[in-house]
Amino acid sequence: MPDLTAWPAVDVLAAFRTRTLSPVEYLQALLDRIEAAQPSVNALGDVYANAAMRSAAQSAHRYAGKDGGPRPLDGLPVAVKDETEVAGRRTTNGSLLWQDHISESDDLIVERLRDAGAYVHARTLTPEFSIPFWTHSRMWGVTRNPWNPAYDVGGSSGGSAAALAAGLTPVATGSDIGGSIRMPASCCGVVGFKPPHGRIAVAGLYGRDEWSCVGPLARTVRDAALVADAVCGAHPRDPMSLRQDMRVMPTRDDLPGMRIAFSPDLGDWPVTEEVAGACESAAMALRGRGAVVEYVNMVIPRALVRTASDAHYGHMFAADLDRATAGRTDELNPYARNWLAAIRDAAPPFLAGREAEVEIADRLGPVLAEYDALMCPAFAVPAFTAGTDHTVVPFTLDGLELDTFHDLGLTEVFNAVNRCPVLCVPAGRAASGVPIGVQIAGRTMDDPTVFRIGAALEAVRPWSLVAPI
């Protein structure tokens, strides 16, 4: 009997269309896997088994030619990050403050997924208010890496990445304001896409936040492209959303003549040899698909990125959270409370942040003018230990204490240069068994190229899809 929970989403949908697999049969396999693996991984919050089964049965009718026939993603279960609003369901944001919050409407990515025929079967865990690059909270406990439970899954879309690696969902959603899709993708050995700002519509305040976006996580490049193509495009509730019609599903996985730059550390990040080596090996493997891959000597100073990010977070994200948690900060997790206190004191002037963004773009621009894409690590280390709050317990590397919000993620660079599409894909594995991911950053608005490069890497260096739990 094949393990249906390891199947790529594109194969699941193909089997639905030929009626060799029923949406009901597939969902039951997922629910069985959730029952078996969720207790050890803790990737999911609320699971909607009964409602999901009704949705699966309705999809089965459409595949049988009833009710107007199937839609592009009909019958595909999606796990949605517990930060994203789902109508009639609670959205906790990983916080005890929001444990009883019921959403009145769908966020736009959920609306688009439903319109395409998909349905939500579970919520994926996030640290409180999606703040740190790890996933644990007083609300939900510790999420553990399916490849080695002693390690964390990254954050803040850690539950989505862990659920994919554990076989609990075929695709998932995430959000990314500084690396929150790409960090977990790296730690869990899955694919994560940070789209250019405006490619996937977001309503309200964060639709106007140029650093922030939502996007898909999946186990394969084609699965990530499948979801990205289904949810992209302009929406009347997001005036920043892009009207350009663009599809990213790769039609080929060779790269003849394509020029790719590689940097092991962006010139200033303390990347471990294990991470740098895995990412370098992955990048150089693309020469076997016809690409010209060259090392580039570039420097984007961490201090510069910190100025940009502290200014941005301080004047928007942290200000919003301050308002939302006013008078109740004693109920927050220590990391949330500590981060908010620190950013209040550290936020540079708004103008200084914008000037830093310009300098980051000026340093990155010449590289992307000469090359079709830039590859670099997503995370300087494979993963943190599970359950550790590094605002309380200092993180040290080679005897040096590092700021886990700024010194380890090579991701914020591409939130500052927010029109660059970035795909994070598996590059290798650490000695601990924890995966290592590599970022593929494209020229502004050139989403198809990063997916084509990702597909080429997947072809030449295929990765494991589901952890053996």
Protein Blocks (a to p, Z undefined) as FASTA:
>chain_A
ZZfklpcfklmmmmmmnopacfklmmmmmmmmmmmmmmmnopaccdcfklmmmmmmmmmm
mmnopghiaafkgoiacdddfkbccehiaceklpaklmmcccfbdcfklmmmmmnopacf
bdcdddehhlamcdcdfknopaddfklmkbcebjaklmmmmmmmnopafbdcdddfkopm
mmmmmmnopacddddehkagcehjllmmmkbccddddfbfklmmmmmmmmgccdfklmkb
cfbdcdfbdfbfcdehiacdddfkgopaccdfklmmmmmmmmmmmmmnopacdddddddd
fklmmmmmmmmmmmmmmmmmmmmmgoilmmpcfklmmmmmmmmmmmccfklmmmmmmmmm
mmmmmmmmmpmbdcddfbfbfbdcehiafklmccdeehiacdfklmmmcklmmmmmmmbc
cddddfbdcfkopacdddddddehilmlmmmmmmmmmmmmccdfbdcZZ
